[in-house]
Amino acid sequence: MPSPGEDGTTLRVWGRDAWCANHQRPKLERYDDTLFTVFKTIHYVEHAELTAT
């Protein structure tokens, strides 16, 4: 999650659509010299306990 100071930068760089989108499809897009990617989790493995690794 962006910090409060990064919110304005995110809106300025990516636009309101990227900031407000709840469910984007998986994709890879190029914006000038920046790559923007969205991944979808396909499998989750529950752990017995949390570790600090």
Rosetta constraint file for C-alpha pairs under 8 A:
AtomPair CA 2 CA 6 HARMONIC 5.54 0.50
AtomPair CA 2 CA 7 HARMONIC 6.17 0.50
AtomPair CA 3 CA 7 HARMONIC 6.59 0.50
AtomPair CA 4 CA 8 HARMONIC 7.98 0.50
AtomPair CA 5 CA 9 HARMONIC 7.68 0.50
AtomPair CA 6 CA 10 HARMONIC 6.18 0.50
AtomPair CA 7 CA 11 HARMONIC 6.35 0.50
AtomPair CA 8 CA 12 HARMONIC 6.08 0.50
AtomPair CA 9 CA 13 HARMONIC 5.98 0.50
AtomPair CA 10 CA 14 HARMONIC 5.77 0.50
AtomPair CA 10 CA 15 HARMONIC 7.14 0.50
AtomPair CA 10 CA 19 HARMONIC 7.08 0.50
AtomPair CA 11 CA 15 HARMONIC 4.65 0.50
AtomPair CA 11 CA 16 HARMONIC 5.57 0.50
AtomPair CA 11 CA 18 HARMONIC 7.85 0.50
AtomPair CA 11 CA 19 HARMONIC 6.36 0.50
AtomPair CA 14 CA 18 HARMONIC 5.89 0.50
AtomPair CA 14 CA 19 HARMONIC 7.32 0.50
AtomPair CA 15 CA 19 HARMONIC 6.60 0.50
AtomPair CA 16 CA 20 HARMONIC 6.00 0.50
AtomPair CA 17 CA 21 HARMONIC 5.83 0.50
AtomPair CA 24 CA 38 HARMONIC 7.09 0.50
AtomPair CA 25 CA 38 HARMONIC 6.99 0.50
AtomPair CA 25 CA 39 HARMONIC 7.89 0.50
AtomPair CA 25 CA 40 HARMONIC 7.72 0.50
AtomPair CA 26 CA 37 HARMONIC 7.30 0.50
AtomPair CA 26 CA 38 HARMONIC 4.83 0.50
AtomPair CA 26 CA 39 HARMONIC 5.00 0.50
AtomPair CA 26 CA 40 HARMONIC 5.95 0.50
AtomPair CA 27 CA 36 HARMONIC 7.99 0.50
AtomPair CA 27 CA 37 HARMONIC 5.53 0.50
AtomPair CA 27 CA 38 HARMONIC 5.28 0.50
AtomPair CA 27 CA 39 HARMONIC 7.03 0.50
AtomPair CA 28 CA 35 HARMONIC 6.89 0.50
AtomPair CA 28 CA 36 HARMONIC 5.73 0.50
AtomPair CA 28 CA 37 HARMONIC 4.40 0.50
AtomPair CA 28 CA 38 HARMONIC 6.67 0.50
AtomPair CA 29 CA 35 HARMONIC 5.74 0.50
AtomPair CA 29 CA 36 HARMONIC 5.15 0.50
AtomPair CA 29 CA 37 HARMONIC 6.35 0.50
AtomPair CA 30 CA 34 HARMONIC 5.81 0.50
AtomPair CA 30 CA 35 HARMONIC 4.61 0.50
AtomPair CA 30 CA 36 HARMONIC 6.26 0.50
AtomPair CA 31 CA 35 HARMONIC 6.19 0.50
AtomPair CA 31 CA 36 HARMONIC 7.44 0.50
